[in-house]
Amino acid sequence: MDALTSLEEFQQRKEMETTQLFMFTADWCPDCRVIAPFLPELEEATKGSIKWVSVDRDEFIDLCGELGVFGIPSFVAYRNGEELGRFVSKDRKTREEIENFISKL
């Protein structure tokens, strides 16, 4: 999973033809640690159709505010400049919930 490095990169990625799935997270987030073990499997299963991008919530707090991402982990997907969907809440996400969200992209 790539890590977002700048706001410019975010703007470029969301305009891409390949779906960009931004996962908002933080090192200190216990719910993020719970889902971390199975994320590589989900990323591998969607290889070629979805590009996963990790967004450090603390580093990009203003972006989180702009997008209405107030809980982590949260996911927002874009393709060709349009938001395809979001799975944003303060609640812990399960593997099944994340897989269900991804299947709708």
Secondary structure, 3 states (H helix, E strand, C coil): CEECCCHHHHHHHHCCCCEEEEEEECCCCHHHHHHHHHHHHHHHHCCCCEEEEEEECCCCHHHHHHHCCCCCCEEEEEECCEEEEEECCCCCCCHHHHHHHHHCC
